[in-house]
Amino acid sequence: MQRAHLIIFGSIGAIALAALLVIIGVIPGLKEARPKSFTLTVWSPEDPAQLWEDISAEYRQKQAPTATFEYEKRDPKTYEAELLNALAAGEGPDIFFLRHTWLDAYRDKTTPLEDSRLGYRREDLRGTFADGVVEEIVGERGELLGMPLAFDTVALFYNRDYFNAANIPMPARRWEELVTQAPKLTRLLPVGTIQRSGAALGTANNIERAPEILTALILQSGGMLLNARQRTAALAGPATESALAFYTSFSNPTKRSYSWSGLMKNSLEAFARGEAAMAFGYSSDVRTVNAINPHLNFATAPLPQIAGEDAQVNVGRFDLLVVSRLSEHPDEAWAFLRWFGEGEINKRYLDTLGLPPARRDLVLSRPPREYLVPFYDQVLSARTIPVAGGRVIAESIHAMIDAVATGRFSIQDAISRANNEIEAALRRRP
């Protein structure tokens, strides 16, 4: 009997001990596995730290309680150099900010999200983002290269006081109207020097967004920067010639539209200081103007279009967040970006910064500030300077404008040189 009792009590004790170990997690059992903790470091040159603290706190509360975020706002002037140095040293953030034109140069430094992973499906993109964004964020195998944040477009800035004084009720909706308005707003000194510009157009070195403005004119004229497969340059042709001639006419003293000089200040600074009646910029440039002159009475209007064309063609740029190739938590990083790109969260981010959306479902939402209305209205009709070729395309267009505006090359020769530079950049792509 004693032996039987010992066996029984010993068995009960062993079972109880095993159950206890299962409960406290020492051995596998019924206890649910605890989610692993992870830390994601994020770098950006743009966003306020408090915004990221609020967003990451909500993500932890609703999606991943074991997540920790370390946000580092970097100096915009040194951001890219610091990022490249960190990545070269095998360090750096898990998630980092890129302009879309930088994307091609960072392909080997990022981890894209493969099609059909973590809920991502390539076929859903066209219903989610503006066409101009979708064309640039998908790799050759359908992978998602990054999560778009905002899609900013180029619009017209105009001085309301100058327009009122000249009895011009509204800014030009067509480029031909702008040619008529600019001389009415331009003021020349007796020696012919421009005292006040009617429209800041015509050069490259002192015009903010010059490559984007000329790109819009080329696209509106039916031209292209690259061919359909983005394998070769397509600048050469009558569309680029007419667009370049029109653009540079504003800095040509012999032309009716003459209203700008290479000797003037930067276009946005000139506009902010009342030395230009019209200028062009992104919605983010409104902050620059307000910082220089917070009392300026100005408004924004849509980018002018070519007369006789029903379809709107605008131009923009977008920012995106990408996952580093060096991240030890790529799935967790992409899960966060997928959540961050959803409508409600993305809208809060955009409204805080005063930027227009890349998402289609947010285009019809109410902009938080009146000046954003034209930028919102242009999102769906906007195209971009292509990712293929990277920053070389914008640099080549900039040089092309400068060559014609300064008289160093003819229009045809300047276009040919730019086309060749872009072709060489495309050939260097892997």
Secondary structure, 3 states (H helix, E strand, C coil): CHHHHHHHHHHHHHHHHHHHHHHHCCCCCCCCCCCCCEEEEEEECCCCHHHHHHHHHHHHHHCCCCEEEEEEECCCCCHHHHHHHHHHCCCCCCEEEEEHHHHHHHHHHECCECCCCCCCCHHHHHHHECHHHHHHHECCCCCECCEEEEEEECEEEEEHHHHHHCCCCCCCCEHHHHHHHHHHHCEECCCCCEEEECCCCCCCCCCCCHHHHHHHHHHHCCCCCECCCCCCECCCCHHHHHHHHHHHHHHCCCCCCCCCCCCCCCHHHHHHCCCECEEEECCCHHHHHHHHCCCCCEEEECCCECCCCCCCCEEEEEEEEEEECCCCCHHHHHHHHHHHCCHHHHHHHHHHHCCCECEHHHCCCCCCCHHHHHHHHHHHHEEECCCCCCHHHHHHHHHHHHHHHCCCCCHHHHHHHHHHHHHHHHHCCC
